[in-house]
Amino acid sequence: MIRLLEPGPGSKDLAKKREALELSHWESFHDRGRWHLEHSKALGGFLNLGLKILGLKKRGIRNALDLRVNELDLAFTGLPDSFDGFRMVFVSDLHLDALAGLTERLSAVLSGIKADICLLGGDFRALVSGPTHGVYLHMNRLLSSLDFPLGVVGIMGNHDFYEEALELRRMGMTFLINQALELEKNGQKIYIVGLDDTHYYDCADLRGALEKVPFDAFKLLMVHSPELLHEAGAAKIDLYLCGHTHAGQLRLPWLGALILNAKCPRKYTWGLWQKAAMWGYTSSGAGVTLVPIRFNCPPEVLVLTLRKASKKAG
């Protein structure tokens, strides 16, 4: 059984803030003093030209469609017994309208996975401003092909507008905007907490989203970027799922990613990590932005199984 909890009292103010920023199309808006790579059309054009000259563009596109399924088991002492073996799929940064063939590839991969629930970590479209309707056909195709017992749950990314949430809800997705979703099985409960974007819009409200969640409950946090990890650790989050970085999308040998667009240590920007008692995973994402290529960081779908860990004898 699932139940959507009401957002905290500050959610309306944050919604107004986000809508105002969306309407203004502030392409020069900087979050936490960071320049946004997504805004540089000149850089995108330069990279495209350079890849063509080097003969790497076609290979980069093939790499971007080479979607990998990564399976991971994580054990938690605080996980209720009824949720031992609970399986979820996590996909972030879809950007479905940026790369021809990605929607069909992702649909084929996801429809072949057996899991209890599908979690989508935001950034459904390619652009950061302008009309959003270009991604709806892609999302409708994807969602209509999925069949998970507890459905599909999504959050907002820094490329998304509120109107997308309304449209995707009409398509059947459960959208968490500074809200928690209560999952109950055999009288035991866990919570999936979904926040608004913290990277670009700075509208995440972790405290409000947790207002009706028991402090000692098992809590999975979905937020678009890893930049909220300190606040999440203080709130006793058990598992933090995020994306946004694309793992750099273009990683050079020895140097790694040149740009990650996240104000946090690099060790939190790709793959599995741990901060104190909190486990986290930063997905490399399924899609692409700026240029439709990938090198040395394949797109991914994460299949995560929760396990009950036995308490150490003291």
N, C-alpha and C positions, 0 to 999 in steps of 0.2 A: 504494500500500500504506500502511496506517496501523497504528500500534502505540502502545498506551497504556503510558506509563512509570509506574513505581511512584512514589508520593509520598515525600517526605522523611521522615526518622525522627521529626520532631516532629508529624506529621500526626495521630497518635492522640491526643496531648494536646490539640490544638486541637479535635479532634472531640468529646472529652469536655467541653471548655469550652463548645462551642456547644450540645451536647445539654442540658447543665445549664441554660443560659440559656433554651433553648426550653421545657424542662419547668417552669421557674419562672414563665414568662409575665411577665417583668419589663417591664411596660408603662411603667415609669418609668425604664427603663435609658437612660442617656445615653452617647453615644459622643463622645469628644473634646470634651466640654462642650457639645454641641449639643442643642437641643430638637428632638424629632422631630414633624414636622407630621402624620405618619400617625396619631399617637396622639390627636389632638384631635377627638373626636366633636362637641364643642360648636362648634368652628370650621367643621367640615363642615356641620353643621346651619345655622349662620348664613349660610354662603355659598350653600347651597341656597335658603334663604328669600329672600336678597337677589336672587339671579338670577331667581327666580320673580316677585318684585315688579317687577323691572326688565324683565320680559318677555324675558330672555336665555337662559333655561334650554334651550329647544328648539333654539335656534341653537347653543348650546354643545355639545349632544349631537350635532348634525349635524357640527359641526367635529371632534368626537372620533372620528367614524366616517369622516372624509375622509382615509383613509390614503394617504400619498404614497410613491412609489418614488423615491429619490434615488440616482443613479448617480455613481460616483466612481472615477477612476483614480489610483493613487499609484505613483510610481517609486522604486526602491531600488537602489543600487549593489551591495548585498550579497545581493540576491535571486538564487538559483541560476537558471541559464538555463532549466532544465526547468519552472520555475514562472512564467515570463513569460506573462502572460495568465490566470493562475489567478483564478477568480471565486468570490467568497463572498457570501453574504447574511448580514447582521447585523441582528437584531431584539432590542430590549431592553424591559424593563418591559411585559410583555404584559398582566398583570392581567385575564385573560380572563373571570373571573367577576364583573367589576365593571360591564360594559356590554353589554347585550343587542345581539346582532348583530355584535359585534367578532370573535368566533371565525370566523364565516362569511366576513366581509370579509377578514380576514387570511389565511385558508385560500385564498380565491380569488386574492388577490394573489400569495402565495408559490408556489402551484401553477403560475402563469404565468411564473415566472422561471427561466431557464436558468443554473445555477451549479454549481460543483463541490461545494460544502459549504454547510450552513446553520448559523449560529452564533446561539445564543440567550443573551442577556446577563442572565438572571435576573429575579426578581419575576414569577412565573407566576400567582400568586393576588393577591387584593385585600387581604386582612387581614394583620396582622402577628402575630396570635395566634389561638388556637382551632383547630378542626379544619381539615384541608387537603383533605378529600375533595371539596369543592365545585368544585374546578378540574379534577379528573381527567377528567371527561366532555369538557370543553372541550379539554383537551390531547390526549386520545385522538383526537378529531375532527380536530384540527389535524395531529397527527403522521401519522395514517393517510392524509392527503391529500398529503403531501410525498414527493417523489422526487428526492433529490440523490445523485449517485454515491458520495460519501464520507459520506453520512448527515447527521444532525443532532447537534450538539454543544452542550451547555448548561453553565451555571455557576449557582451559588447567588446569590440576591439577599437583601436584608435582610427581605423579606416571606416568604422560603421557609424550610421546615423540612427536616431530613434525610430524613424519611419521604417527601417529595416526590421526592427524588433516586432513592430505591429504586423508587418506583412508575414514574417516568418512564423509568428504565433498563429496567424490564419492558416498557414500551411501545416500546422500541427506541432511545431516545436515549443517546448517549454523554455521561456526566456527568464533568466535570473538577472535582475538589475538591482544590486545591493539587497539581495534576498537570499533566503535559505530554503532548501527543499528537504523535507523530512521523509526518510525512507524507513518503513517499519516492516519487520519480519519476525513472526513468532513472538510478538510483544516487545522485541528489542529494536532500537532505533540508531541510525546514523544520519548525518546531515551533510548535504552538498551545499556549499555557500558560494554564490556567484556574485562577483562585483562588477561595477562599471569600470571603464578604462581609467587606469592610474597614470599612464605614461604621457598621453597627449592632452586629455581633457581634465585630468586630476579630479575625477568625480567619484572615485571609489570611496565607499563608506563601510569599512569593515565592522566598526562598532555597531552601526545601525543594523547591518545584516545579521549580526550575532545576537541581537537584543533578545530574541525569543528562543535562542538555542542554549540548552544547558551547558554550563562551562566545562563539565567533565565528560561531555558526550564526544564520540568520535566525529571529527570534523574534517571534511575534505574541502579545500578552498580552490575555486577556479577564478583566476584573475588573468588578464591578458598578458601581462609582463611580469618578470621576476622581481620588480623593483619594490614590492611591498613585503619582502621577506622578513624584515626586522619587526614590523608591526604584526605580521602573521605569527612569528615565533612567540611574541609576547602574549598573543591571544590563545596560545596553546593549540594551534592548528596542527593536526596530525600529518596531513598530506597536502602539498601545494602543487597544483598543476597549472602550467602557464606555457607561453610561446613567445611570440612577438619578434624574437631576435633572428629567426630563420637560420640560426647557428652561423650567421654571417652570409649565408647563401653562396658566397664566393670566398673560399678559403684557400690561401696560398700554402704551399709546402713550407714547413718550419715556422712560418709567420702566423698561420691560422687566419682567423677572420680579421679583416681590416676595420670594419664598422659593424657594431652590434646594436647600437641605438638603445642601450639600457644603462641606467645609472646604478650599477651594482658591480661587484667583483666578477671577473670573467668566468670564474668557476661555476657561477650560477646561471650562465647564459646558454648552456647546452647540456642535455642529458640529465642523468640522475645525480642528485646532490643531497647533502644533509646539513642542516644547521641546528645544532644542539639536538633536541629530541624530534624535530620536524624533518620529515622526508620531503623532497621536492623533485619535480621533473620538469625541465624546460625543453619543449619539443622543438625540433628543427622546422616544424611546420609542413604542411602538405603543398602549399602553393608558392608563388614567387611575387616579388614586387620590384618595381623600377625597371628591371630587365628580366625577360623570361628564361633565365638560365640558372644552373647550379653547378658548382664544382666542389668536390671533396666534402659535401654535407648533404647526403641524399634526403629527399622529402620522406616523411614518415607518418605512419599510423601507429599509435601506442596502444597495445592491449595489456591492460593492467589487472592482475588478480590480487585481491586482498586476502591475506592469510592471518589467522590468529596465532600470535606468538605466545609461547608458554613463558610465564614469569620466572625469572631467575631465582634460584633458591638463595635466600639471604641468611 
